[in-house]
Amino acid sequence: MAALGHLPAAKLLWGTLAITILSSMVEFEAFRRGKLAVIEPVISAELIFTIIIALVLLGEQITGWQTLFTVGVVVGVTLTIIRHSHRRWWQLWQRQSILETGVYLGIFAALGMAVANVLTGLASRVTTPLATIWFAFSGLAVFTFIILVIRRRARALVKQAVNHWPLILSESAFDTAAWLAYAVVVTELPIAITIAITESYVALAAILGMYFNRERLQSHQRLGVAVALGSAIILAAVSAR
């Protein structure tokens, strides 16, 4: 895996695109088959998988303080996304819980997205962040459009785009900007550190949900938000030195 950083730019770009398409398809299928409350925590394992690949397989080096606050982000995000159920702790290991429909697909999707995160970082270092994100997003758009044409849903897409263009445009702009920012930062910081900081968006999303949608968070989720954001801020400050 360490040899990935020495691959030609073209192979990194095409690899990033291929893994992004595959993991996205598997992720959507996991959500289609499973329950949102079950699959979403599984998908969040993307953060852990990315850190493991970066540290163990790519051989990235981080300091003790960076390790501490990276773990803090992981713990905080985990607390934020998990909702308390009325099951006892030992019931979590019952067969129907472990084999929930879509869980295996969710795990595969999380692993695929982790590989895509790593490849995006490596490609950004070999080429440029803008070129990497442009190639991945353009390729994904072309692939999606072809699928819609084959399934005869292109007209429906155009209709929905016309009716909801402000929402679609704003979401696309923010998502593209976020990925571009990740690609830029990862050229200066280790992938493990960058992904830990960026994945704290889960906590920010929870805060926005409370403010705009009047959503209620359980006590451990509020603790998770504080831990994730606090750890991410300190991690960014420590890594910027």
C-alpha positions in Angstrom: 0.0 0.0 0.0 2.9 2.4 0.6 3.7 2.1 -3.1 0.4 3.8 -3.8 2.1 7.2 -3.4 4.5 6.3 -6.2 1.8 5.3 -8.7 1.4 7.5 -11.9 -1.1 10.3 -11.6 -3.4 8.7 -14.2 -3.7 5.5 -12.2 -4.4 7.4 -9.0 -7.1 9.5 -10.6 -8.8 6.6 -12.3 -8.6 4.6 -9.1 -10.1 7.4 -7.1 -13.0 7.6 -9.6 -13.6 3.9 -9.8 -13.6 3.4 -6.0 -15.8 6.5 -5.5 -18.4 5.1 -7.9 -18.4 1.6 -6.5 -18.6 2.7 -2.8 -21.4 5.2 -3.6 -23.5 2.5 -5.3 -22.9 0.1 -2.4 -23.8 2.8 0.1 -27.1 3.7 -1.6 -28.0 0.0 -1.8 -27.2 -0.4 2.0 -29.5 2.4 2.8 -32.2 1.0 0.5 -32.1 -2.4 2.2 -31.4 -1.4 5.8 -32.7 1.0 8.4 -31.2 4.5 8.5 -30.6 4.3 12.2 -28.6 1.1 11.8 -26.7 1.8 8.6 -25.6 5.3 9.3 -23.4 4.3 12.3 -21.9 1.5 10.2 -21.1 3.9 7.4 -19.3 6.2 9.9 -16.7 3.5 10.2 -15.2 5.2 7.1 -13.4 7.5 9.6 -11.7 4.6 11.4 -10.9 2.7 8.2 -9.3 5.8 6.7 -7.1 6.3 9.8 -6.0 2.7 9.9 -5.1 2.7 6.2 -3.1 5.9 6.6 -1.2 4.9 9.7 -0.7 1.2 9.2 -0.6 0.7 5.5 0.8 4.1 4.3 3.1 4.4 7.3 2.1 8.0 8.2 3.6 9.3 11.4 1.6 11.4 13.9 2.6 12.7 17.4 1.2 11.6 20.7 -1.0 14.7 21.1 -2.3 14.2 17.5 -3.1 10.6 18.4 -5.0 11.6 21.5 -7.2 14.2 19.9 -7.8 12.0 16.8 -9.1 9.3 19.2 -11.2 12.1 20.7 -12.8 12.9 17.4 -13.6 9.2 16.7 -15.2 8.8 20.2 -17.1 12.1 19.8 -18.5 11.2 16.4 -19.4 7.7 17.5 -21.4 9.1 20.5 -23.1 11.7 18.2 -24.4 9.2 15.7 -25.6 6.4 18.0 -29.0 6.7 19.5 -29.9 4.9 22.7 -32.4 2.0 22.3 -34.4 0.2 24.9 -32.4 -2.9 24.5 -30.1 -4.2 27.2 -26.4 -4.2 26.3 -26.2 -7.9 25.9 -29.0 -7.8 23.4 -26.8 -5.9 21.0 -25.0 -9.2 20.2 -28.1 -11.1 19.3 -28.1 -12.5 15.8 -30.9 -10.2 14.4 -28.9 -7.2 15.5 -25.6 -8.3 14.0 -27.1 -9.5 10.8 -29.4 -6.4 10.2 -30.2 -6.1 6.5 -27.7 -4.0 4.8 -25.1 -4.0 7.5 -22.6 -6.0 5.5 -23.1 -3.6 2.5 -22.6 -0.7 4.9 -19.3 -2.1 6.1 -18.1 -2.6 2.5 -19.2 0.9 1.6 -17.4 2.4 4.6 -14.2 0.5 3.6 -14.6 1.7 0.0 -15.0 5.3 1.0 -12.0 5.1 3.2 -9.9 3.9 0.3 -11.4 6.7 -1.8 -10.4 9.2 0.9 -6.8 7.9 0.8 -6.6 7.8 -3.0 -8.0 11.4 -3.2 -5.3 12.5 -0.8 -2.5 10.8 -2.7 -3.8 12.0 -6.1 -4.0 15.6 -4.8 -0.3 15.4 -3.8 0.8 13.9 -7.1 -1.3 16.3 -9.3 -3.3 19.2 -7.8 -6.3 19.3 -5.5 -8.4 21.0 -8.1 -7.5 18.5 -10.8 -8.3 15.6 -8.5 -11.7 16.8 -7.4 -12.6 18.0 -10.9 -11.8 14.5 -12.4 -13.6 12.6 -9.7 -16.7 14.7 -9.7 -16.9 15.0 -13.4 -16.5 11.3 -13.9 -19.1 10.6 -11.3 -21.5 13.0 -13.0 -21.0 11.4 -16.4 -21.4 7.9 -15.0 -24.6 8.8 -13.2 -26.1 10.5 -16.2 -25.4 7.5 -18.4 -27.2 5.3 -15.8 -30.1 7.6 -15.8 -30.3 7.6 -19.6 -30.2 3.8 -19.7 -33.0 3.6 -17.1 -34.9 6.4 -18.9 -34.9 8.7 -15.9 -33.0 11.6 -17.5 -36.2 13.6 -18.0 -37.2 13.1 -14.5 -33.8 14.4 -13.4 -34.2 17.5 -15.4 -37.7 18.2 -14.0 -36.5 17.7 -10.4 -33.5 19.9 -11.1 -35.7 22.7 -12.4 -38.1 22.5 -9.5 -35.5 22.3 -6.8 -32.5 24.1 -8.3 -31.7 26.3 -5.3 -31.4 23.3 -2.9 -29.5 21.2 -5.5 -27.1 24.1 -6.4 -26.3 25.0 -2.8 -25.8 21.4 -1.7 -23.5 20.8 -4.7 -21.5 24.0 -4.1 -21.0 23.2 -0.4 -20.1 19.6 -1.0 -17.6 20.4 -3.8 -16.0 23.2 -1.7 -15.7 20.8 1.3 -14.0 18.1 -0.8 -11.7 20.7 -2.4 -10.7 22.0 1.0 -9.9 18.4 2.1 -7.8 17.9 -1.0 -5.9 21.1 -0.3 -5.3 20.4 3.4 -4.2 16.8 2.8 -1.2 18.1 0.7 0.1 19.7 3.9 -1.1 17.3 6.7 -1.2 13.6 7.1 -4.4 11.9 5.8 -5.1 10.5 9.2 -5.1 14.0 10.8 -7.0 15.6 7.9 -9.8 13.0 7.9 -10.2 13.3 11.7 -10.7 17.0 11.5 -13.0 17.0 8.5 -15.2 14.1 9.8 -16.1 16.2 12.8 -18.7 17.8 10.4 -21.1 15.1 11.9 -21.1 17.2 15.1 -21.7 20.4 13.2 -24.6 18.7 11.4 -26.1 17.7 14.7 -26.0 21.3 15.9 -27.6 22.6 12.7 -30.3 19.9 13.0 -31.0 21.2 16.6 -31.2 24.8 15.5 -33.1 24.6 12.2 -35.1 21.4 12.5 -35.7 21.6 16.2 -34.2 18.1 16.6 -33.6 16.7 20.1 -30.3 15.1 21.0 -29.9 12.6 23.8 -27.5 13.4 26.5 -24.7 11.2 25.2 -25.1 12.7 21.8 -24.7 16.2 23.2 -21.6 15.0 24.9 -20.4 13.5 21.6 -20.9 16.9 19.8 -18.8 18.7 22.4 -16.0 16.0 22.4 -15.8 15.8 18.6 -15.7 19.5 18.0 -13.4 20.2 20.9 -11.0 17.5 19.8 -11.1 18.6 16.1 -10.4 22.2 17.0 -7.4 21.3 19.3 -6.2 18.8 16.7 -6.2 21.4 14.0 -4.3 23.9 16.3 -1.7 21.3 17.4 -1.2 20.2 13.8 -0.8 23.7 12.5 2.3 24.3 14.6 
